[in-house]
Amino acid sequence: MKLRRTVRRMLDMKPDAWYIFLRSLQLCCVLLLCAFALLLEYNGDMLDKYPLYMTAQSLNESAQGILLVALILSVCMEELQSR
């Protein structure tokens, strides 16, 4: 029951909050795709390509952080606009 209300509230977001949410989701997808490409190039070679692995790991963590901040920001904008 709570999940249905949460999804309903997300679909009824204001346009500015929805814009932030969608653009951050797109940015995270691009970052994760770049991290995946780096991991394909890394190919498990720890000695020669360790910087590629660390870059891919950083992109993965950055995507998670960006999505978290954007979700909090979109909820804050939603609350500010509803007043």
Secondary structure, DSSP 4 states (H G I P E B T S, - for coil): -HHHHHHHHHHT--HHHHHHHHHHHHHHHHHHHHHHHHHHHHTT-TTT-HHHHHHHHHHHHHHHHHHHHHHHHHHHHHHHHT-
